[in-house]
Amino acid sequence: MTRHLITSAIPYINGVKHLGNLIGSQLPADLFARYQRARGNEVLFLCATDEHGTPAELAAAKAGKPVAEYCAELHAIQAKIANGFRLSFDHFGRSSSPQNQKLTQYFAGKLADANLIREVQETQMYSPTDGRYLPDRYIEGTCPNCGFEDARGDQCDECTKQLDPADLINPRSTISGATDLERRLTKHLYLRQSQMRDQLQTWIDGKTDWPLLTVSIAKKWLNDGDGLQDRGITRDLNWGIPVRKGEDPWPGMEDKVFYVWFDAPIEYIACAQEWQDAGKGSDWQRWWRTDKGAQDVTYTQFMGKDNVPFHTLSFPATILGSGAAWKLVDYIKSFNYLNYDGGQFSTSRGRGVFMDQALEILPADYWRWWLLSHAPESSDAEFTWENFQASVNKDLADVLGNFVSRVTKFCRSKFGEAVPEGGSLGPEEKQLIADLTARLRMYEDLMERMEVRKSAAELRAIWVAGNEYLQNAAPWATFKTDPEKAAAQIRLALNLIRFYAVLSSPFIPDASATLMTAMQSSDDRWPDGDVEASLTRLQPGHGFSVPDVTFRKISDEEAAEWKLRFSGGQSAEANQDI
């Protein structure tokens, strides 16, 4: 048995996330966690909500709620939706937790002791009317590039140009609308990443098994331009973790908080503490401290490509710079973007399907299957309703669902609702077992290597093999001349249903559970090399029931209706992501 620590990039708190966010980190992480548990390995799968920073303050203000109340409410919503998609987190924490506050301050103190933090004096926009410094997103104005009148201080949403607040024409405060903004001196802390460039380079160079996407992004940030730059880790905000050196005050930083990108990754560690404090587990340090047992842990992170720089450089710099025995990531699985029907998902325009809306339309397994089988690994992918409909109807309804229906209904009509006895395995059955054994080894290898799309394709091929056997064996015809042979054929087919349920559980957990219930079996042991033994687990006389439709087909009318509904012609205020 091996031990797997698995973390998904933590979703930001301000609003319900869309399907692209789901497939970019949480869903493939859940696939891997479920697979490793199925193989009998010990898993700690952690995620949380990322709750600090300007967007949280703005979203709370728009909702007319105190930011702490808003974050607590949205955390509960995101947790409920995650459960709806059957994301099997061992704990779903919060970056605003007391554990994360203490741990973030601890790391800051360690880095300061190592001379890896420096104070920098710089200018920042200040609003006399509001009586505060304004972060980039608290400033709007006219974009100097395209003339869009509501460009933010960090980026124009119309032309996507990166901006500085000083670039804006007629800048104004988003809090009060005040225009009397001025540049004032302020002081911030910077993590001296540049001092750790060689150490980070050596560490990344040693990761020869990392995906090309992950390595190329990390090396681009390390080597392009002037190389790895020092990064600000504090902000002039009210909402966040107060700046301290461990338990000690930090003179001159009394009114500042740590930057969200400094404290958010530390929540991965704090989340394990939360898991223990919630009574869900014990000895969190054996997962995170290499001097407490974590040296035997394999740590895998899942994230979208936009998060890679922070997880390959900034967070490792924090861990390494602390000089303490913390566990570093072993493998980073990164993903490209999922686009929506010829464009991008847009919360403000209501364009695309969001996680809560998806669950209102269809059960989680429909979405899980399509997203995982089309995961944006080697390049960006695109969701279209035509492709979604075809995949559900062909893969889930025609291949898997139809096999289950044909087998169970035929057996009930000819042998009753119990596994029939009689007959023995012939050459066709032996060949099927050999084929399935080879495909199982390939499926396992792909899952271990986290090749998500290829794993889905191999699983589908395993389903197809059973369908082809059933079609060729034709027990409905065999029964007329050789009932005992037909009994052997259908007995194998019933065992295939249980076999499929076990192998498919990481992808489609609800359907797999339904099939196990229909087979009246709780034996979810992985085949572990002996496919023939796995295909005889349901012995003659073992009862079963005919399940309801495992997967229904999506009609042309439904696909057309949903395509129109989520095309961007409707408001998405409930899902507004600022």
CORUR-V827297 format. One record per pair of residues at least 24 apart in sequence whose C-alpha atoms are under 8 Angstrom apart, sorted by sequence separation. I is the first residue (numbers start at 1). J is the second residue. If there is no record, write none. Layout:
i = (I,I)
j = (J,J)
//
This chain:
i = (143,144,234,235,502,519,520,140,143,144,197,233,234,494,519,520,49,139,142,143,233,308,366,436,518,519,6,141,142,232,233,466,518,136,140,141,142,233,299,301,518,136,141,142,233,299,300,303,305,436,518,141,299,300,301,302,303,304,305,366,466,140,141,197,298,299,300,301,302,303,304,305,4,139,140,295,298,299,300,301,302,303,304,305,515,139,140,194,294,300,304,432,514,139,140,194,291,432,138,139,193,194,290,499,13,138,193,194,289,290,499,514,4,6,10,11,12,13,138,192,193,289,290,338,432,463,3,4,5,6,7,8,9,10,11,12,13,192,193,288,289,338,1,2,3,4,5,6,7,8,10,11,12,134,191,192,288,337,495,496,511,1,2,3,4,5,6,7,10,125,190,191,287,335,336,342,495,1,5,14,190,191,335,336,339,341,428,495,14,47,190,191,335,336,337,338,339,340,341,495,13,45,46,48,49,51,52,189,190,334,335,336,337,338,339,340,341,492,495,45,46,47,48,49,50,51,52,188,189,190,336,337,338,339,340,341,459,492,494,14,44,45,46,47,48,49,50,51,130,188,189,336,338,428,459,44,45,46,47,48,49,50,127,130,188,265,46,48,129,188,491,130,129,261,266,491,265,127,129,456,128,262,127,128,262,34,127,33,126,127,125,126,14,30,125,126,13,30,125,126,15,30,124,125,14,27,123,124,429,13,16,26,123,124,423,424,13,16,123,124,422,423,122,123,400,403,421,422,423,425,121,122,399,400,403,423,424,425,121,122,187,188,395,399,422,423,121,122,187,410,421,422,120,121,420,421,119,120,399,420,119,120,119,120,420,421,118,119,420,117,118,415,419,117,118,117,118,116,117,377,419,116,377,116,375,375,116,373,374,411,58,372,373,54,372,373,55,373,54,373,407,54,372,373,407,408,407,217,221,441,218,214,217,218,213,217,437,404,437,214,218,437,218,436,433,433,135,135,134,135,133,133,204,200,200,200,333,214,214,419,421,214,419,420,421,193,196,210,211,213,419,420,209,210,211,213,418,419,207,210,211,418,419,193,207,418,419,196,418,419,417,418,417,417,417,112,412,109,110,372,108,109,110,104,108,109,408,409,105,108,369,408,105,106,107,368,369,101,105,106,368,101,105,106,405,105,365,366,405,365,96,102,365,405,96,365,364,365,404,401,401,401,397,397,396,397,397,104,104,393,393,392,393,101,104,392,100,103,389,213,389,100,389,100,103,95,95,100,100,389,99,100,67,95,99,94,386,99,385,99,385,94,385,93,385,92,91,91,93,57,93,54,91,53,91,90,53,52,53,52,91,90,116,53,52,53,111,114,52,114,50,111,107,110,111,107,110,110,353,50,352,107,351,352,350,351,352,350,351,350,351,48,349,350,351,48,349,350,47,349,350,354,46,346,349,350,48,348,349,350,47,348,46,347,348,46,347,348,347,348,347,10,7,29,29,28,81,85,81,84,26,25,26,24,25,86,24,25,85,24,84,85,5,21,85,5,9,3,4,5,6,7,8,9,2,3,4,5,6,7,8,9,2,3,4,5,6,7,8,9,2,4,6,9,25,24,25,24,24,24,24,23,20,20,19,20,20,18,22,18,19,18,19,18,19,17,18,16,17,16,16,27,28,27,23,23,23,24,35,32,32,86,28,35,34,35,34,32,31,30,31,38,39,38,59,59,58,55,17,15,16,15,16,15,16,14,15,14,14)
j = (167,168,258,259,526,543,544,165,168,169,222,258,259,519,544,545,75,165,168,169,259,334,392,462,544,545,33,168,169,259,260,493,545,164,168,169,170,261,327,329,546,165,170,171,262,328,329,332,334,465,547,171,329,330,331,332,333,334,335,396,496,171,172,228,329,330,331,332,333,334,335,336,36,171,172,327,330,331,332,333,334,335,336,337,547,172,173,227,327,333,337,465,547,173,174,228,325,466,173,174,228,229,325,534,49,174,229,230,325,326,535,550,41,43,47,48,49,50,175,229,230,326,327,375,469,500,41,42,43,44,45,46,47,48,49,50,51,230,231,326,327,376,40,41,42,43,44,45,46,47,49,50,51,173,230,231,327,376,534,535,550,41,42,43,44,45,46,47,50,165,230,231,327,375,376,382,535,42,46,55,231,232,376,377,380,382,469,536,56,89,232,233,377,378,379,380,381,382,383,537,56,88,89,91,92,94,95,232,233,377,378,379,380,381,382,383,384,535,538,89,90,91,92,93,94,95,96,232,233,234,380,381,382,383,384,385,503,536,538,59,89,90,91,92,93,94,95,96,175,233,234,381,383,473,504,90,91,92,93,94,95,96,173,176,234,311,93,95,176,235,538,178,178,310,315,540,315,178,180,507,180,314,180,181,315,88,181,88,181,182,181,182,71,87,182,183,71,88,183,184,74,89,183,184,74,87,183,184,489,74,77,87,184,185,484,485,75,78,185,186,484,485,185,186,463,466,484,485,486,488,185,186,463,464,467,487,488,489,186,187,252,253,460,464,487,488,187,188,253,476,487,488,187,188,487,488,187,188,467,488,188,189,189,190,490,491,189,190,491,189,190,487,491,190,191,191,192,191,192,452,494,192,453,193,452,453,195,452,453,490,138,452,453,135,453,454,137,455,137,456,490,138,456,457,493,494,494,305,309,529,308,305,308,309,305,309,529,497,530,308,312,531,313,531,531,532,235,236,236,237,236,237,312,313,316,317,450,332,333,538,540,334,539,540,541,314,317,331,332,334,540,541,331,332,333,335,540,541,330,333,334,541,542,317,331,542,543,321,543,544,543,544,544,545,546,245,546,244,245,507,244,245,246,241,245,246,545,546,243,246,507,546,244,245,246,507,508,241,245,246,508,242,246,247,546,247,507,508,547,508,240,246,509,549,241,510,510,511,550,549,550,551,550,551,551,552,553,262,263,552,553,553,554,263,266,554,263,266,553,378,554,266,555,267,270,263,264,269,270,559,270,271,239,267,271,267,559,273,559,274,560,271,562,271,563,271,271,272,274,239,275,237,274,237,275,275,239,239,240,240,280,280,321,259,259,260,318,321,260,322,260,321,318,321,322,319,322,323,566,264,566,322,566,567,566,567,568,567,568,568,569,267,568,569,570,268,569,570,268,570,571,575,268,568,571,572,271,571,572,573,271,572,271,572,573,272,575,576,576,577,577,264,268,301,302,302,355,359,356,359,302,302,303,302,303,364,303,304,364,304,364,365,287,304,368,297,301,296,297,298,299,300,301,302,296,297,298,299,300,301,302,303,297,298,299,300,301,302,303,304,298,300,302,307,334,334,335,335,336,337,338,338,337,338,338,339,345,345,355,352,353,353,354,354,355,354,355,354,355,355,356,368,372,372,371,372,375,376,447,447,450,509,452,505,505,506,506,506,506,506,507,525,526,526,577,578,578,578,575,574,575,575,576,576,577,576,577,577,578)
//
